Amino acid sequence: CLPANQERFANGKLVTVQFHPSAQVVMTAGHDRSVSLFQVDGIRNPKIQSIYLESFPVYKAHFSVDGEQVIATGTHHSMFFVYDMMAGNIIPIPKVRGVEERFLRNFELSPDGSFMLLIGTSGYLHLLSMKTKELISSMKVNGRCSASAFTPDSSKIYSYSKEGEVFIWDVRSRKCLHKFEDEGSLEGMCIAVSKNNQYVACGSSSGVVNLYTTDVCLKENRPKPVKAIMNLVTSATCVTFNPTTEILAVASRDADEAVKLV
């Protein structure tokens, strides 16, 4: 197929490429301060539109679960933007009351569309209402948090710390249900939960991705991985399951073409 964004290549590093949840549309966003949408037909992939965010290199962008909004955080900002695709409005969210962070970069959206989780510094996790973008509650892991993932039913959050520990939170009570050590992890980088809630994948700075079954994660403090994937030689920066939980993609942004399908 032709490049998805062939009608408008980015002038800088791309940080997000994501398919729309229901339409034949792909979004790209990156350091050239823009978010672009393309109609994906595999033949021409015509550009639908590009949104330019003044002096706001994008760190991460994500479609909302209903596909009506795009949320974008910047590389060096404490604010974020919401692009309303129906109205065509760009809505700045200058400050979330109760969230004292110099930078807001990494975030996750819950699969049921109710919550936005901001991954702060010093181990703080801020749970916001997706509807109002207001703070519901904050949680804190020991050390620094590098990545988080919601379970498919949006009832729990797995948070992976830089120190190689995984904390499991109950979304409703915001209590820590359990924590476990990721085997052999010197520094946690990325985490994913499979769509059928059967597996958890933890990727570390050594390039090893450990695959666990969720039931041992909830019970044991030092669970044994069902598989340790050693194919990456640089740090694992992205892990993601396909929708049917048959394939796990592991990737590293530190080397060219470092993507493996397991």
Solvent accessible surface area in square Angstrom, and as a share of the most:
residue,aa,sasa,rsa
1,C,163,0.98
2,L,85,0.42
3,P,67,0.42
4,A,36,0.28
5,N,18,0.09
6,Q,57,0.26
7,E,75,0.33
8,R,61,0.22
9,F,122,0.51
10,A,28,0.21
11,N,136,0.70
12,G,32,0.31
13,K,116,0.49
14,L,65,0.32
15,V,51,0.29
16,T,14,0.08
17,V,95,0.54
18,Q,42,0.19
19,F,140,0.59
20,H,24,0.11
21,P,72,0.46
22,S,100,0.64
23,A,48,0.37
24,Q,124,0.55
25,V,14,0.08
26,V,2,0.01
27,M,0,0.00
28,T,7,0.04
29,A,1,0.01
30,G,0,0.00
31,H,66,0.30
32,D,18,0.09
33,R,85,0.31
34,S,4,0.03
35,V,4,0.02
36,S,0,0.00
37,L,3,0.02
38,F,0,0.00
39,Q,76,0.34
40,V,34,0.19
41,D,73,0.38
42,G,25,0.24
43,I,132,0.67
44,R,140,0.51
45,N,2,0.01
46,P,33,0.21
47,K,81,0.35
48,I,82,0.42
49,Q,66,0.29
50,S,42,0.27
51,I,12,0.06
52,Y,120,0.46
53,L,8,0.04
54,E,134,0.60
55,S,75,0.49
56,F,3,0.01
57,P,35,0.22
58,V,0,0.00
59,Y,82,0.31
60,K,38,0.16
61,A,1,0.00
62,H,53,0.24
63,F,3,0.01
64,S,5,0.03
65,V,67,0.39
66,D,94,0.49
67,G,1,0.01
68,E,72,0.32
69,Q,46,0.20
70,V,3,0.01
71,I,0,0.00
72,A,3,0.02
73,T,0,0.00
74,G,0,0.00
75,T,18,0.11
76,H,115,0.51
77,H,48,0.21
78,S,43,0.28
79,M,45,0.20
80,F,0,0.00
81,F,33,0.14
82,V,3,0.01
83,Y,16,0.06
84,D,34,0.18
85,M,47,0.21
86,M,141,0.63
87,A,65,0.50
88,G,44,0.43
89,N,82,0.42
90,I,71,0.36
91,I,71,0.36
92,P,69,0.43
93,I,29,0.15
94,P,93,0.59
95,K,116,0.49
96,V,7,0.04
97,R,221,0.81
98,G,48,0.46
99,V,5,0.03
100,E,142,0.64
101,E,19,0.09
102,R,191,0.70
103,F,51,0.21
104,L,4,0.02
105,R,81,0.30
106,N,35,0.18
107,F,0,0.00
108,E,42,0.19
109,L,22,0.11
110,S,0,0.00
111,P,59,0.37
112,D,84,0.44
113,G,27,0.26
114,S,48,0.31
115,F,42,0.17
116,M,0,0.00
117,L,0,0.00
118,L,1,0.00
119,I,14,0.07
120,G,7,0.07
121,T,83,0.48
122,S,65,0.42
123,G,0,0.00
124,Y,88,0.33
125,L,0,0.00
126,H,9,0.04
127,L,0,0.00
128,L,0,0.00
129,S,25,0.16
130,M,18,0.08
131,K,186,0.79
132,T,78,0.45
133,K,18,0.08
134,E,113,0.51
135,L,51,0.25
136,I,70,0.36
137,S,28,0.18
138,S,48,0.31
139,M,9,0.04
140,K,98,0.42
141,V,1,0.00
142,N,87,0.45
143,G,35,0.33
144,R,133,0.48
145,C,12,0.07
146,S,19,0.12
147,A,10,0.08
148,S,4,0.02
149,A,13,0.10
150,F,18,0.07
151,T,3,0.02
152,P,44,0.28
153,D,94,0.49
154,S,6,0.04
155,S,42,0.27
156,K,51,0.22
157,I,0,0.00
158,Y,2,0.01
159,S,0,0.00
160,Y,0,0.00
161,S,0,0.00
162,K,54,0.23
163,E,90,0.41
164,G,4,0.03
165,E,35,0.16
166,V,0,0.00
167,F,9,0.04
168,I,0,0.00
169,W,17,0.06
170,D,34,0.17
171,V,5,0.03
172,R,212,0.77
173,S,55,0.35
174,R,72,0.26
175,K,133,0.56
176,C,58,0.35
177,L,86,0.43
178,H,34,0.15
179,K,80,0.34
180,F,2,0.01
181,E,73,0.33
182,D,7,0.04
183,E,76,0.34
184,G,69,0.66
185,S,18,0.12
186,L,147,0.73
187,E,57,0.26
188,G,0,0.00
189,M,49,0.22
190,C,11,0.07
191,I,15,0.07
192,A,11,0.09
193,V,18,0.10
194,S,0,0.00
195,K,115,0.49
196,N,83,0.43
197,N,58,0.30
198,Q,85,0.38
199,Y,52,0.20
200,V,0,0.00
201,A,0,0.00
202,C,1,0.00
203,G,0,0.00
204,S,4,0.02
205,S,36,0.23
206,S,54,0.35
207,G,0,0.00
208,V,36,0.21
209,V,0,0.00
210,N,6,0.03
211,L,24,0.12
212,Y,0,0.00
213,T,32,0.19
214,T,16,0.09
215,D,79,0.41
216,V,40,0.23
217,C,0,0.00
218,L,69,0.34
219,K,150,0.63
220,E,81,0.36
221,N,100,0.51
222,R,178,0.65
223,P,2,0.01
224,K,146,0.62
225,P,24,0.15
226,V,90,0.52
227,K,105,0.45
228,A,38,0.30
229,I,4,0.02
230,M,130,0.58
231,N,91,0.46
232,L,9,0.04
233,V,139,0.80
234,T,42,0.24
235,S,15,0.10
236,A,0,0.00
237,T,20,0.12
238,C,61,0.36
239,V,10,0.06
240,T,68,0.39
241,F,16,0.07
242,N,42,0.21
243,P,105,0.66
244,T,88,0.51
245,T,20,0.11
246,E,134,0.60
247,I,72,0.37
248,L,7,0.03
249,A,22,0.17
250,V,0,0.00
251,A,18,0.14
252,S,7,0.05
253,R,166,0.61
254,D,85,0.44
255,A,40,0.31
256,D,140,0.72
257,E,168,0.75
258,A,14,0.11
259,V,91,0.52
260,K,75,0.32
261,L,127,0.63
262,V,67,0.39
